[in-house]
Amino acid sequence: MAMVCLTDFEEYAKEHLSKTTWDYYAAGADECCTRDDNILAYKRLRLRPRILRDVSVSDTRTTVQGTEISFPVGIAPTAFHCLAWHEGEVATARATEALNTCYITSTYATCSVEEIAAAAPNGYRWFQLYVYRDRKLSEQLVHRVEALGFKALVLTVDVPYTGKRRNDIRNQFKLPPHLKVKNFEGIFQQETGVPEEYGIPANTLDPSISWKDVYWLQSITRLPIIIKGILTKEDAELAVEHGVQGIIVSNHGGRQLDGGPASIDALAEIVDMVQGRIEVYVDGGIRTGSDVLKALALGAKCVFIGRPIVWGLAYKGEEGVREVLQILNDEFRLSMALSGCRNVAEINRNLIQFSKL
């Protein structure tokens, strides 16, 4: 069957993945209000298209952190790609390299950073990082990815504790025995009786993480630091003051705090506060090319997609991820043209209808 839009991949994945795996990827926290609102919020936004603009030639290229990518859609960090396709993150890396965009590799990958770098030697990659109680764990990862040519660190800041994902609890979600969090292989000697959470011992994450850890991270690396998980202008201002190079406006795909804003609804106040001092990106709920256009119109430099990549993997591995990215690229180019934009520089807030909803 022809895959026409991202929803087609979602339906395929839901049908073909095991229930436990599907539930893990689909999970939101608590009642999933924020997860669902991430998608609905885009549908509430209306565009104001301009016509007779000569859109015979269009250009979707942009830059992130000074590096050119083919279109403003990157891959958000998501865990355990091998659950969806046997090659896992290696397939994701190859697909992203082929389409010349940015892949944020998750700490919780089921392939090691070395395997990922070897699979796509010319790919443009950032590395998503958590701060662990044992800072040495985080530090070793930073040095590994630096040496492998990853170009930025994405510090996830919205997980002092893991959100309550009801289906994962009901399903007693565990990685199957043949899969591991590869970046930590041999680091955790799994003692019997120690509870495991998403592939590593529970309580490994550090809930005491604070702004001083941003300074700590800057002290051990020269890579740019992007903070992922900001939803308010106050925290955006603090991020700028702490000298980070970018912000990903994100609610973790609705998997952490339920009842927070849809990420696209939080974007404008953050862009207005930052005023171009650092780059602002957004993830969560992007399913069409016009969603990408709306996010850029509200001031995002680039968007990142999470679940749709996993659906692409479930469909056909590397080829499936390529197809997902290509469909979004084609839809974005069409939405740009139909709203009178020839390149990303012409996309601005005048495109958005601010109505009383």
C-alpha positions in Angstrom: 0.0 0.0 0.0 1.2 3.5 -0.8 2.3 5.6 2.2 0.9 9.0 1.6 1.1 10.8 5.0 2.6 10.2 8.4 -0.7 8.8 9.7 -0.3 5.9 7.3 3.0 4.9 9.0 1.3 5.3 12.4 -1.5 2.9 11.4 1.0 0.4 10.0 3.2 0.5 13.2 0.2 0.1 15.5 -0.9 -3.0 13.5 2.6 -4.6 13.3 4.4 -3.9 16.6 3.6 -5.9 19.7 1.1 -4.2 22.1 3.7 -3.6 24.7 6.1 -1.9 22.2 3.3 0.1 20.7 2.1 1.2 24.1 5.7 2.2 25.1 6.2 4.5 22.1 2.6 5.9 22.2 2.6 6.5 26.0 1.8 9.8 27.5 1.8 10.6 31.2 -1.3 10.2 33.3 -4.4 10.9 31.1 -2.3 11.9 28.0 -3.9 15.3 27.9 -0.6 17.0 27.0 0.4 14.3 24.5 -2.9 14.7 22.6 -2.9 18.5 22.9 0.5 18.6 21.2 -1.3 17.5 18.0 -4.5 19.3 18.5 -2.8 22.6 19.1 -1.4 22.6 15.5 -4.9 22.1 14.2 -6.1 25.2 16.1 -3.6 27.4 14.3 -4.7 29.0 11.1 -2.5 30.2 8.3 -2.9 33.5 6.3 -1.6 32.6 2.9 -0.3 35.3 0.5 -0.9 34.8 -3.2 0.6 35.8 -6.6 4.1 35.6 -5.2 5.9 33.6 -8.0 6.6 30.4 -6.2 8.0 28.6 -9.3 11.3 28.1 -7.5 11.4 27.1 -3.8 14.3 26.4 -1.3 13.7 24.6 2.0 17.3 24.7 3.2 18.1 26.3 6.6 21.0 26.2 9.1 21.1 24.9 12.7 24.0 26.0 14.8 25.7 27.2 11.7 25.4 23.9 9.7 23.2 23.7 6.6 20.5 21.1 6.5 18.2 20.3 3.6 15.0 21.3 5.4 14.0 22.4 8.9 13.0 19.0 10.3 15.4 17.0 12.4 15.1 13.8 14.4 14.3 14.1 18.1 15.9 11.8 20.6 13.8 8.7 21.2 14.9 5.5 22.9 15.1 1.9 21.9 14.9 2.0 18.0 15.7 -1.7 17.9 12.3 -2.4 19.3 10.8 -1.2 16.1 13.4 -2.5 13.6 16.3 -4.9 14.0 19.0 -2.4 12.9 17.6 0.3 15.2 19.5 3.6 15.4 22.0 2.5 12.7 19.1 2.6 10.2 17.9 5.9 11.6 21.4 7.4 11.3 21.7 6.3 7.6 18.4 7.7 6.7 19.1 11.0 8.3 22.5 11.2 6.6 20.8 10.5 3.2 18.4 13.3 3.6 21.0 15.7 5.0 19.4 16.8 8.3 20.1 16.6 12.0 19.8 13.4 14.1 19.7 13.8 17.9 20.8 10.4 19.2 19.3 9.3 22.4 21.4 8.2 25.4 18.9 5.3 25.6 19.9 4.0 22.2 19.9 0.2 21.5 23.0 0.8 19.3 26.2 2.3 20.7 27.3 5.8 19.7 30.3 4.2 18.0 28.1 1.9 15.9 25.9 4.9 14.9 28.9 7.1 13.9 30.4 4.2 11.9 27.1 3.6 10.1 26.7 7.2 8.9 30.2 8.7 9.0 29.1 12.0 7.2 25.9 12.4 9.2 25.2 15.6 11.2 24.5 14.5 14.7 23.8 15.9 18.2 23.8 13.8 21.3 21.0 13.8 23.9 22.3 13.6 27.5 20.9 13.1 31.0 22.7 14.1 34.2 23.2 11.0 36.3 23.7 10.8 40.1 27.2 9.5 39.1 28.5 12.5 37.1 31.3 10.3 35.8 28.7 8.4 33.7 27.6 11.6 32.0 31.1 12.8 31.6 32.4 9.6 30.0 29.5 9.8 27.5 30.3 13.4 26.7 33.9 12.6 25.9 32.9 9.6 23.8 30.6 11.6 21.6 33.0 14.5 21.3 35.7 12.1 20.0 33.2 10.6 17.5 32.4 14.0 15.9 28.9 14.7 17.4 28.4 18.4 17.0 26.3 19.5 20.0 25.0 18.2 23.3 21.2 18.2 24.0 20.7 18.3 27.8 17.2 17.0 28.6 16.0 18.9 31.7 12.4 17.7 32.2 13.1 14.3 33.8 14.2 14.7 37.4 11.9 11.7 37.8 10.2 9.7 35.1 6.5 10.6 34.3 3.8 8.1 35.2 3.0 6.2 32.0 0.1 4.0 32.9 0.4 1.4 30.1 4.1 0.9 30.8 3.2 0.1 34.4 0.3 -2.2 33.4 2.5 -4.0 30.8 5.5 -4.1 33.2 7.5 -2.7 30.3 11.0 -4.1 30.1 13.6 -4.3 27.3 13.6 -7.8 25.9 16.7 -9.8 26.9 18.4 -9.5 23.5 18.4 -5.7 23.7 20.5 -3.4 25.9 21.0 0.3 26.4 24.2 -0.1 24.4 25.9 3.1 25.6 26.0 1.6 29.1 27.0 -1.9 28.2 29.2 -3.4 30.9 28.7 -0.3 33.1 25.8 -1.5 35.3 26.4 -4.9 36.7 22.7 -5.8 37.0 22.3 -7.1 40.6 19.3 -9.3 41.1 16.6 -7.6 43.0 17.6 -4.1 41.9 14.5 -2.7 40.0 15.1 -1.7 36.5 13.6 1.4 34.8 13.7 1.6 31.0 16.8 -0.6 30.7 19.0 0.8 33.5 18.8 0.5 37.3 16.1 2.7 38.8 17.2 5.9 40.5 20.2 6.4 38.2 18.9 9.9 37.1 19.7 12.7 39.4 16.7 14.7 40.7 19.0 17.3 42.2 19.9 18.6 38.7 19.8 22.4 38.6 21.2 25.3 36.6 24.6 24.8 38.2 24.9 21.6 36.2 24.8 23.6 33.0 27.9 25.3 34.2 29.4 21.9 35.1 28.6 20.6 31.6 30.2 23.7 30.0 33.3 23.0 32.1 33.8 19.5 30.7 33.1 20.1 27.0 33.6 22.6 24.2 30.5 21.4 22.3 27.5 23.8 22.1 24.8 23.0 24.7 21.1 22.9 23.7 18.6 22.6 26.6 15.6 20.4 25.8 12.4 20.7 27.9 11.8 24.4 28.4 8.2 25.6 28.3 8.2 29.1 29.9 9.8 32.4 29.1 11.3 32.6 32.6 13.3 29.4 32.0 14.2 30.6 28.5 15.7 33.8 29.9 17.7 31.7 32.5 18.9 29.5 29.7 20.3 32.5 27.8 21.8 33.9 31.0 23.6 30.6 31.5 25.2 30.8 28.1 23.6 27.9 26.3 23.5 27.9 22.5 19.9 26.7 21.9 16.6 25.7 23.4 14.2 22.9 22.4 10.7 23.9 23.5 9.4 20.5 24.5 7.2 18.6 26.9 8.8 15.3 26.2 6.1 14.2 23.9 3.6 14.6 26.7 5.4 11.8 28.6 6.4 13.8 31.7 4.0 16.4 33.3 0.5 16.0 32.1 -1.5 19.2 32.0 1.3 21.4 30.8 1.0 23.4 27.5 1.3 21.9 24.1 4.8 22.7 23.0 3.7 24.8 20.0 1.5 26.9 22.4 4.6 27.6 24.5 6.8 28.6 21.6 5.8 32.2 20.9 6.4 33.5 24.4 9.9 31.8 24.4 10.8 33.2 21.0 9.7 36.7 22.2 11.8 36.5 25.3 14.9 35.1 23.6 14.8 37.8 20.8 17.2 36.0 18.5 20.0 35.7 21.1 20.1 31.9 20.7 18.3 29.5 18.4 14.9 28.1 19.5 13.6 24.8 18.2 10.4 22.9 19.0 9.3 19.2 19.1 6.0 17.4 19.8 3.0 16.9 17.6 4.4 17.7 14.2 2.6 15.4 11.7 2.4 17.4 8.5 4.3 19.9 6.4 2.0 22.7 7.3 2.7 21.9 11.0 6.4 22.6 10.2 5.4 25.8 8.5 3.4 27.0 11.5 6.2 26.3 13.9 8.7 28.3 11.8 6.1 31.1 11.4 6.0 31.3 15.2 9.8 31.6 15.4 11.3 28.1 15.6 14.5 27.7 13.6 13.8 24.0 13.1 11.4 21.3 14.4 12.2 17.8 15.6 10.0 14.7 15.2 10.0 11.7 17.5 7.3 9.1 17.2 6.9 9.3 13.3 10.5 8.2 13.0 9.8 5.1 15.0 6.7 4.4 12.8 9.0 4.7 9.7 11.4 2.2 11.2 8.6 -0.2 12.0 7.4 0.0 8.4 10.7 -0.5 6.6 13.8 0.4 8.6 16.1 2.9 7.0 13.9 3.2 3.9 10.8 3.8 6.1 12.6 6.7 7.9 13.7 8.2 4.6 10.1 8.0 3.4 8.7 9.8 6.5 11.3 12.5 6.1 10.7 12.9 2.4 7.0 13.1 2.8 7.4 15.9 5.4 9.9 17.6 3.2 7.5 17.5 0.2 4.5 18.6 2.3 6.5 21.5 3.8 7.7 22.7 0.3 4.1 22.6 -0.9 2.7 24.4 2.2 5.4 27.0 1.8 4.5 27.6 -1.8 0.7 27.6 -1.2 1.2 30.3 1.5 3.5 32.4 -0.7 6.9 31.6 0.7 9.8 30.9 -1.6 12.4 30.2 1.1 12.5 29.8 4.9 13.6 33.5 5.4 10.2 34.6 4.0 8.3 32.6 6.7 7.3 34.9 9.5 4.5 35.5 12.1 2.3 37.4 9.6 1.5 33.9 8.3 -0.4 33.0 11.5 -3.9 34.0 12.1 -4.2 35.1 15.8 -7.9 34.6 16.3 -10.1 34.2 19.4 -10.3 30.4 19.6 
